[in-house]
Amino acid sequence: MSDDLGDLNLTATDFANTLGATISTLLEEQSTGLIAGGKISNKIVELQIPEKLVIIGDVHGDLRALNSILRKIKIDKFVLDHNNKIIFLGDYVDRGLGSVEVLHTICSLKIRHPHSVVLMRGNHEAPIEFPISSHDLPKRMAERFGRRIGAEIYQTKIMKLFQLLYLITIVEGELFLVHGGVPTDLSDVAKKFNDISANEKGLIGEIMEEILWNDPRTLPEGKEWENSRRGLGKHFSLDVTKKWLSISNTKVIVRGHEPCNGFKLDHDGRVLTLFSCNQAYPKFSVGYIATSGKRLHSIRNGYDLSKMVKIL
Protein backbone atom coordinates (compact mmCIF):
# COMPACT_ATOMS: atom_id res chain seq x y z
CA MET A 1 0.00 0.00 0.00
CA SER A 2 1.24 3.50 -0.87
CA ASP A 3 0.81 6.24 1.73
CA ASP A 4 -0.11 8.61 -1.10
CA LEU A 5 -2.46 6.47 -3.19
CA GLY A 6 -3.81 3.83 -0.84
CA ASP A 7 -4.93 0.45 -2.12
CA LEU A 8 -3.92 0.34 -5.76
CA ASN A 9 -6.30 -2.60 -6.23
CA LEU A 10 -9.37 -0.48 -5.40
CA THR A 11 -11.81 -1.04 -8.26
CA ALA A 12 -14.48 1.28 -9.58
CA THR A 13 -17.13 -1.18 -8.45
CA ASP A 14 -15.76 -1.34 -4.91
CA PHE A 15 -15.51 2.43 -4.73
CA ALA A 16 -19.04 2.95 -6.06
CA ASN A 17 -20.42 0.37 -3.63
CA THR A 18 -18.69 2.08 -0.71
CA LEU A 19 -20.15 5.44 -1.73
CA GLY A 20 -23.59 3.89 -2.12
CA ALA A 21 -23.43 2.31 1.33
CA THR A 22 -22.36 5.62 2.84
CA ILE A 23 -25.28 7.40 1.17
CA SER A 24 -27.65 4.81 2.64
CA THR A 25 -26.09 5.22 6.08
CA LEU A 26 -26.47 9.01 5.99
CA LEU A 27 -30.05 8.81 4.72
CA GLU A 28 -30.93 6.38 7.50
CA GLU A 29 -29.46 8.47 10.31
CA GLN A 30 -31.04 11.65 8.96
CA SER A 31 -34.39 9.88 8.68
CA THR A 32 -34.29 8.62 12.26
CA GLY A 33 -32.51 11.67 13.65
CA LEU A 34 -30.40 9.38 15.79
CA ILE A 35 -26.70 9.06 16.48
CA ALA A 36 -25.24 7.61 19.66
CA GLY A 37 -24.95 10.35 22.26
CA GLY A 38 -26.80 12.92 20.22
CA LYS A 39 -29.40 13.81 17.63
CA ILE A 40 -29.56 14.91 13.99
CA SER A 41 -31.83 17.61 12.57
CA ASN A 42 -31.35 17.68 8.83
CA LYS A 43 -27.83 19.12 8.39
CA ILE A 44 -27.11 19.83 12.07
CA VAL A 45 -25.60 17.25 14.43
CA GLU A 46 -25.96 17.94 18.16
CA LEU A 47 -23.78 15.83 20.42
CA GLN A 48 -23.40 15.40 24.13
CA ILE A 49 -19.80 15.62 25.28
CA PRO A 50 -18.19 12.40 24.00
CA GLU A 51 -15.98 10.06 25.98
CA LYS A 52 -13.15 10.87 23.55
CA LEU A 53 -13.15 13.35 20.69
CA VAL A 54 -11.01 13.71 17.58
CA ILE A 55 -11.49 16.56 15.09
CA ILE A 56 -9.78 16.56 11.69
CA GLY A 57 -9.61 19.64 9.47
CA ASP A 58 -9.02 19.96 5.73
CA VAL A 59 -7.45 16.83 4.22
CA HIS A 60 -7.39 17.87 0.53
CA GLY A 61 -6.49 14.47 -0.86
CA ASP A 62 -3.52 14.02 1.48
CA LEU A 63 -3.87 10.32 2.25
CA ARG A 64 -0.48 10.17 3.95
CA ALA A 65 -1.51 12.81 6.52
CA LEU A 66 -4.93 11.20 7.08
CA ASN A 67 -3.45 7.76 7.61
CA SER A 68 -0.88 9.20 10.02
CA ILE A 69 -3.63 10.76 12.12
CA LEU A 70 -5.69 7.57 12.11
CA ARG A 71 -2.67 5.57 13.26
CA LYS A 72 -1.89 8.07 16.01
CA ILE A 73 -5.39 7.89 17.49
CA LYS A 74 -5.46 4.07 17.12
CA ILE A 75 -8.60 4.32 15.01
CA ASP A 76 -9.47 0.59 15.07
CA LYS A 77 -9.82 0.73 18.84
CA PHE A 78 -11.18 4.29 18.99
CA VAL A 79 -14.31 3.64 16.93
CA LEU A 80 -15.35 0.54 18.88
CA ASP A 81 -16.86 2.76 21.57
CA HIS A 82 -19.93 4.59 20.22
CA ASN A 83 -19.37 7.25 22.87
CA ASN A 84 -16.15 8.27 21.07
CA LYS A 85 -16.54 10.66 18.15
CA ILE A 86 -14.30 11.52 15.20
CA ILE A 87 -15.52 14.61 13.34
CA PHE A 88 -14.24 15.57 9.89
CA LEU A 89 -14.64 19.27 9.00
CA GLY A 90 -14.77 18.77 5.22
CA ASP A 91 -12.53 19.51 2.22
CA TYR A 92 -11.63 15.87 1.70
CA VAL A 93 -10.83 16.33 -1.98
CA ASP A 94 -8.85 18.47 -4.45
CA ARG A 95 -5.23 19.67 -4.58
CA GLY A 96 -3.65 16.46 -3.21
CA LEU A 97 -2.98 13.25 -5.09
CA GLY A 98 -5.30 10.98 -3.11
CA SER A 99 -8.78 12.51 -3.25
CA VAL A 100 -10.39 9.22 -4.33
CA GLU A 101 -8.55 7.26 -1.67
CA VAL A 102 -9.35 9.78 1.09
CA LEU A 103 -13.03 9.58 0.19
CA HIS A 104 -12.89 5.80 0.24
CA THR A 105 -11.17 5.82 3.64
CA ILE A 106 -13.60 8.15 5.40
CA CYS A 107 -16.63 6.49 3.81
CA SER A 108 -15.42 3.06 4.90
CA LEU A 109 -15.10 4.38 8.46
CA LYS A 110 -18.63 5.79 8.35
CA ILE A 111 -20.13 2.55 7.08
CA ARG A 112 -18.43 0.37 9.67
CA HIS A 113 -18.86 2.74 12.61
CA PRO A 114 -21.76 5.12 11.83
CA HIS A 115 -22.26 6.24 15.44
CA SER A 116 -18.62 7.21 15.93
CA VAL A 117 -18.02 9.16 12.69
CA VAL A 118 -19.44 12.55 11.68
CA LEU A 119 -18.82 13.74 8.12
CA MET A 120 -19.19 17.46 7.50
CA ARG A 121 -19.28 19.36 4.23
CA GLY A 122 -16.55 21.68 3.01
CA ASN A 123 -16.66 24.18 0.19
CA HIS A 124 -14.82 21.64 -2.00
CA GLU A 125 -17.79 19.32 -1.51
CA ALA A 126 -20.15 21.85 -3.08
CA PRO A 127 -18.96 22.12 -6.70
CA ILE A 128 -22.52 22.32 -8.06
CA GLU A 129 -23.65 25.14 -5.78
CA PHE A 130 -20.32 27.01 -5.75
CA PRO A 131 -18.08 26.02 -8.69
CA ILE A 132 -14.36 26.54 -8.12
CA SER A 133 -11.46 26.27 -10.55
CA SER A 134 -9.40 24.08 -8.19
CA HIS A 135 -11.98 21.26 -8.10
CA ASP A 136 -9.82 18.53 -9.62
CA LEU A 137 -11.72 15.50 -8.29
CA PRO A 138 -13.23 14.70 -11.73
CA LYS A 139 -9.70 14.58 -13.12
CA ARG A 140 -8.57 12.22 -10.33
CA MET A 141 -11.59 9.99 -10.97
CA ALA A 142 -10.74 9.78 -14.68
CA GLU A 143 -7.11 8.94 -13.90
CA ARG A 144 -8.14 6.22 -11.45
CA PHE A 145 -11.07 4.58 -13.23
CA GLY A 146 -11.15 5.93 -16.79
CA ARG A 147 -13.04 8.94 -18.12
CA ARG A 148 -16.48 7.36 -18.68
CA ILE A 149 -16.69 5.28 -15.50
CA GLY A 150 -15.12 8.03 -13.41
CA ALA A 151 -17.64 10.58 -14.65
CA GLU A 152 -20.54 8.21 -14.00
CA ILE A 153 -19.52 7.55 -10.39
CA TYR A 154 -18.88 11.24 -9.85
CA GLN A 155 -22.31 12.27 -11.08
CA THR A 156 -24.45 9.47 -9.62
CA LYS A 157 -22.70 8.78 -6.30
CA ILE A 158 -20.29 11.49 -5.24
CA MET A 159 -22.63 14.42 -5.91
CA LYS A 160 -25.39 12.73 -3.89
CA LEU A 161 -23.00 11.98 -1.06
CA PHE A 162 -21.80 15.58 -0.89
CA GLN A 163 -25.35 16.90 -0.54
CA LEU A 164 -25.94 14.67 2.48
CA LEU A 165 -22.93 15.90 4.46
CA TYR A 166 -23.51 18.00 7.58
CA LEU A 167 -23.14 21.78 7.81
CA ILE A 168 -22.97 22.27 11.58
CA THR A 169 -21.98 20.06 14.48
CA ILE A 170 -22.47 21.21 18.06
CA VAL A 171 -20.79 19.61 21.04
CA GLU A 172 -23.10 20.52 23.90
CA GLY A 173 -21.98 23.57 25.84
CA GLU A 174 -18.51 23.57 24.29
CA LEU A 175 -17.93 23.62 20.52
CA PHE A 176 -19.65 24.99 17.42
CA LEU A 177 -18.15 23.25 14.38
CA VAL A 178 -18.43 24.44 10.78
CA HIS A 179 -16.18 24.21 7.76
CA GLY A 180 -15.75 27.91 7.02
CA GLY A 181 -17.62 30.24 9.32
CA VAL A 182 -20.92 31.57 10.58
CA PRO A 183 -23.57 33.65 8.80
CA THR A 184 -23.14 37.40 9.22
CA ASP A 185 -26.75 38.65 9.18
CA LEU A 186 -27.53 38.98 12.88
CA SER A 187 -31.12 40.20 12.45
CA ASP A 188 -32.58 36.89 13.66
CA VAL A 189 -29.86 34.37 14.39
CA ALA A 190 -32.22 32.00 16.22
CA LYS A 191 -34.48 31.82 13.16
CA LYS A 192 -31.53 31.17 10.85
CA PHE A 193 -30.40 28.36 13.11
CA ASN A 194 -33.89 26.84 12.97
CA ASP A 195 -34.02 27.28 9.18
CA ILE A 196 -30.81 25.26 8.77
CA SER A 197 -32.24 22.57 11.01
CA ALA A 198 -35.65 22.42 9.32
CA ASN A 199 -34.75 22.69 5.63
CA GLU A 200 -35.17 19.21 4.23
CA LYS A 201 -32.74 19.56 1.34
CA GLY A 202 -30.19 21.73 3.05
CA LEU A 203 -29.97 24.01 -0.01
CA ILE A 204 -30.15 27.27 1.88
CA GLY A 205 -28.48 29.66 -0.49
CA GLU A 206 -26.48 32.46 1.11
CA ILE A 207 -26.51 30.83 4.55
CA MET A 208 -24.85 27.70 3.20
CA GLU A 209 -22.39 29.81 1.21
CA GLU A 210 -21.32 31.61 4.37
CA ILE A 211 -21.02 28.43 6.45
CA LEU A 212 -18.79 26.85 3.79
CA TRP A 213 -16.81 29.93 2.68
CA ASN A 214 -16.58 32.55 5.47
CA ASP A 215 -13.37 33.44 7.33
CA PRO A 216 -12.84 35.24 10.66
CA ARG A 217 -11.08 38.59 10.50
CA THR A 218 -10.34 41.54 12.78
CA LEU A 219 -12.59 44.31 11.47
CA PRO A 220 -13.04 47.94 12.53
CA GLU A 221 -15.36 48.47 15.50
CA GLY A 222 -18.99 48.40 14.45
CA LYS A 223 -18.29 46.56 11.18
CA GLU A 224 -19.76 43.07 11.31
CA TRP A 225 -18.54 41.80 7.95
CA GLU A 226 -16.85 42.59 4.66
CA ASN A 227 -16.79 40.85 1.30
CA SER A 228 -14.26 38.04 1.09
CA ARG A 229 -11.29 38.22 -1.22
CA ARG A 230 -12.10 34.61 -2.15
CA GLY A 231 -14.97 35.85 -4.32
CA LEU A 232 -17.46 33.80 -2.30
CA GLY A 233 -18.43 34.14 1.34
CA LYS A 234 -17.52 36.97 3.72
CA HIS A 235 -15.10 37.93 6.45
CA PHE A 236 -16.94 37.92 9.79
CA SER A 237 -16.16 39.95 12.89
CA LEU A 238 -15.71 39.21 16.58
CA ASP A 239 -19.24 40.49 17.22
CA VAL A 240 -20.65 37.91 14.80
CA THR A 241 -18.68 35.16 16.52
CA LYS A 242 -19.95 36.25 19.95
CA LYS A 243 -23.56 36.19 18.75
CA TRP A 244 -23.36 32.67 17.35
CA LEU A 245 -21.56 31.33 20.41
CA SER A 246 -24.25 32.87 22.58
CA ILE A 247 -27.21 31.49 20.60
CA SER A 248 -25.64 28.01 20.48
CA ASN A 249 -24.48 28.12 24.11
CA THR A 250 -20.94 27.13 23.13
CA LYS A 251 -17.45 28.49 23.84
CA VAL A 252 -15.39 28.06 20.68
CA ILE A 253 -16.05 27.98 16.94
CA VAL A 254 -13.89 25.23 15.43
CA ARG A 255 -13.43 25.38 11.66
CA GLY A 256 -11.07 24.53 8.82
CA HIS A 257 -10.94 26.21 5.42
CA GLU A 258 -7.72 28.24 5.84
CA PRO A 259 -4.22 26.82 5.43
CA CYS A 260 -2.19 27.34 8.59
CA ASN A 261 0.54 25.67 10.61
CA GLY A 262 -1.73 23.01 12.10
CA PHE A 263 -3.98 25.52 13.83
CA LYS A 264 -4.49 29.21 14.48
CA LEU A 265 -6.64 31.34 16.78
CA ASP A 266 -8.81 34.34 15.97
CA HIS A 267 -11.29 36.60 17.75
CA ASP A 268 -9.64 36.59 21.16
CA GLY A 269 -9.46 32.81 21.20
CA ARG A 270 -13.11 32.29 20.31
CA VAL A 271 -12.31 30.80 16.88
CA LEU A 272 -9.86 27.95 16.30
CA THR A 273 -8.90 27.04 12.74
CA LEU A 274 -7.67 23.48 12.21
CA PHE A 275 -5.73 22.32 9.15
CA SER A 276 -4.85 18.66 8.66
CA CYS A 277 -2.81 18.30 5.46
CA ASN A 278 0.48 19.41 3.97
CA GLN A 279 0.91 17.56 0.68
CA ALA A 280 -0.39 20.57 -1.24
CA TYR A 281 0.86 22.98 1.44
CA PRO A 282 4.39 21.75 2.27
CA LYS A 283 5.25 24.81 4.37
CA PHE A 284 2.62 23.88 6.95
CA SER A 285 2.36 21.18 9.61
CA VAL A 286 -0.58 18.80 10.02
CA GLY A 287 -2.81 19.44 13.03
CA TYR A 288 -5.75 17.65 14.61
CA ILE A 289 -7.58 17.74 17.94
CA ALA A 290 -7.56 14.70 20.22
CA THR A 291 -8.99 14.99 23.71
CA SER A 292 -11.16 13.41 26.36
CA GLY A 293 -14.63 14.57 27.30
CA LYS A 294 -13.38 15.44 30.76
CA ARG A 295 -10.68 17.76 29.40
CA LEU A 296 -13.07 19.26 26.85
CA HIS A 297 -15.58 20.08 29.59
CA SER A 298 -12.92 22.16 31.35
CA ILE A 299 -12.14 24.56 28.50
CA ARG A 300 -12.90 28.25 28.75
CA ASN A 301 -11.87 29.31 25.25
CA GLY A 302 -9.84 28.41 22.18
CA TYR A 303 -6.59 29.00 24.01
CA ASP A 304 -7.45 26.10 26.29
CA LEU A 305 -8.64 24.04 23.33
CA SER A 306 -5.42 24.70 21.41
CA LYS A 307 -3.53 22.73 24.07
CA MET A 308 -5.40 19.68 22.76
CA VAL A 309 -4.16 20.15 19.19
CA LYS A 310 -1.65 17.53 18.11
CA ILE A 311 0.92 18.45 15.45
CA LEU A 312 2.49 15.88 13.13
N, C-alpha and C positions, 0 to 999 in steps of 0.2 A: 504493500500500500504506500502511495506517495502522500506526504504531508500536504502537498499543494493540490493534488487532484483526486485524492480519495481512492475508492475502489474502481480501478480501471475496467473491471468487468461489469460495472453497473449498466444494465440494458435499458433501452427506452421503455420497454414494457414494465420492468421493475420500477423505474422512476415514475411512470404514469400511475401505476397501481398505488405507490406510496402517496402520491399527491391526492389520488382519489380517496384513499382511506383517511387522510388528514382532513379533507373536505367533509367527509361524513362525520368524523369526530367533532369538528367545529360546529357543524349544523346540529348535531345531537345536543351538545352542551349549551348552545344558544337557545335551542328549543326548550330544554328543561330548565335552563337558568341555574344549573347546578355545577359547582366545582368544589372539591373538598376544601373545607375551611373558608368558604366564601359563596358569592353569588354572581351571576352574569345577567346584565340588562343590556341586550343588544350588543353594542360595541364598548361597553364599560364592564370591567372586572373589578369587583370589590372583595378584598381579602381581609380576613383576620390576620393578626401578626403570625407569620409562619414559625414553625420550629427552627428551620434554617432557611435562609434566603440568599439566592444568587441572582445578580442582575448583570446582563451582558448588553453592551451598547452596540454601535454599528460594527458589523462584521465585513461587509463589502467583499464577499467572495474570498475571504482570507481563511481558508480551511486550516492552515497550519496554526494560526492564532486560536481559532475556535477549538480545535482538538487539544491544544495545550491547556486551555481553560478547563475543558471537560475532564482532562486527566488530573489537573490540580484539585478539582473539587470532588474527585472520585465519583463521577457521575453515575456509574452502575449501582453504587450503594446509595447515593444521594436520593435518587428518584424512587427508591423502594418505599420510602415513607411519604404518604400522601400529604402529610403536614409540612413537608419541605416544598419550597417553590423555587423554580428557576424561570426568570422573566427575561425575555428577549425584547429589546426596545425597537427592533426593526432595522431596515437597511441591511438585509441579508445578501443582496445581490449587487452587481455592477462593480466595475473598477478592478477587482481582483480576478485571479485566474479561476477560482473554484466556486463560482456562483451556483452552478448546478449541484455540486457536491455539498455545499453548505445547506442549500434547500433540502436536499435529501437527508442530511444529518438531523436537522431540526425537526423535520416532519416525522422521521422515524422515532425520535424521542417523544413527540406528541402522541403518536399512535400507541406506543407501548406504555406510556405513563401520562395519560391525559390530565390527571388531577394534579400532577406536579409541574406541568409545563404550561406557560402562558406565552402566546405568540402575538406580539404587537405589530402594528403596521408602520412602516417608515415611508418617507416620500418616494423612495425608489421602488416601493411596492404599490405605487399609484400612477403607473405610466399612462393609463387611459384618461384619468381625471386631470393629471398635471404632467404632460409630456416633457421629458428632459433629454438633452442631447447625449448625456452620459449613460443612458440606459442601454447597456450592451448585453443584457441577458439573452435577447433573441440571437445574437451572434454566437454566444457561448452554447446555446442549445443546438444551433446548426453545426457547430464544430464537433459537438459531442455525439449527436444522433442523426445528423444529416439535415439538410434544409427543410424538406417536406415534413418529416416526422417531428423535427424540432419545433417547427411552426405550429403543427397541429396540437402538440402537448402544451405549448405556450398559450395558445388561444383557448383551448377547451378545459385545461386543468389549472394552469398557473394563474390566469386572470381571475378565475373563480375563487381560488385559494386566497389571493390577495384581498379580495373584497370581503372576506370573512374575518380577516385579522382585526385585532382590537385596537381602539384608539386611545383609551385611557385605562390605566390600572391604578387602583387606590389600595394602599396598605393601611388599614384602619388606624387613624390617629397619627400616622407617621409620614407616609410618602404619597406623592401624587406623580404618577409616571406617565409620560407622553414621549413621543419621538422627538418632536421639535419644540413646541411651546404651547402657550395657552392663548385663547382668544382675547382680543384686546378691547372689544366693545363691552364696557362694564355697566351698560344701562340696566340689564337684568340677568346677572350671571347665573342665578338659581334657575331661571327659565332655560337658559342655554344648556346648562347641565342636564336638565330634564329632557330637553329636545334631543340631545345626543343619546340619552338612555332610551328614549321612546321610539326614535326613528327606526323603522324596521329594516331599511336597506342601508342605513349608515351613510347615504350620499347626502351630506349636509352642507355642500357648497363651501362658502367662505369659512365656516367654522372648521371643517375638516382641513381646508388649506392651511389655516393658521396652526392647527394642532400638529400637522406634518411638517410645516415649513418655517415656523417662527423661531426667532433667536432672542435671548435676553441681551439687553444692552443698558448701559448707563446713559440716561437721557436727561435733558434739562428739567428742572423742577416744574411740575405742572403738565409736562408732555408725556402722555401715556404710551404713545407709539409713534413710529415712523415707518415709511416704506422700506422694505428690505432690499439690499443691493443684490440679492439673489434673483430678483425679478418676480418671485412669488413669496407670499407670506409677508410678515412684518417683524420689526424689532419691537419687543415689548419692554415696558419699564418696571421698576421696582414696585410701583403702586399696583400694577396689574398682577404681578406675582403675589403681593400681599392679599389682594382680593380673592384670588383663586385658592390660596392656602386657607384663607378664612372660611370660604363657603364649603370647602371640602374637609375642613377640620384636620388638616395635615400640616407638617412642619417643613418639608423640603420638596421642591419639584425636582425630580430626577429625569433627565432626558439625554438624548444622544445628539446626532445631527451635525455636530461641529467637530472637525478634527482637532485633537489636542493631545497633550502628553499623558494619555491615560485618563485624566480627569481634569476639570477646572471648576472653579466656583464663581458665581455671579450673585448680584443683588444681596450683598451682605450675608452671604452664606445660605441664602434661601433657595438657590438654584445650583444643582450639581450636574455638570455635563460629563457623560461617561463615553469613552471611545475605546473600542475593543479590537482594533485591527491595525496592522502597519505594513502589509504587503504593498498597498498602493500609497502609503504614507510612511516611507521608511525613516523619516526624521522623528517619528513619534513612537512612544511605548504603548503597549497593550494594557488596558485597565479593565477591571471588573470588580463588582462588589460581592463579597462573601461574608455573611455574618449570621449570628444567631438571633432568634426572636428576642431573647433577653437583652442582648446588646442594643438591638434596634429600638426597643422600647425606651431605652435610656437617652436617646439622642435629643438634643435641643435644637439643632440646626445642621446645615450642610458641612460645617467644620467638623462636627462630631462624626457625621456620616463618612466624611472623607478618610477618616482613620480606618474605615472598613474596606477601602479600595485596595485591591491587590494589583501590583504592577508586574508584568512579565518582562 
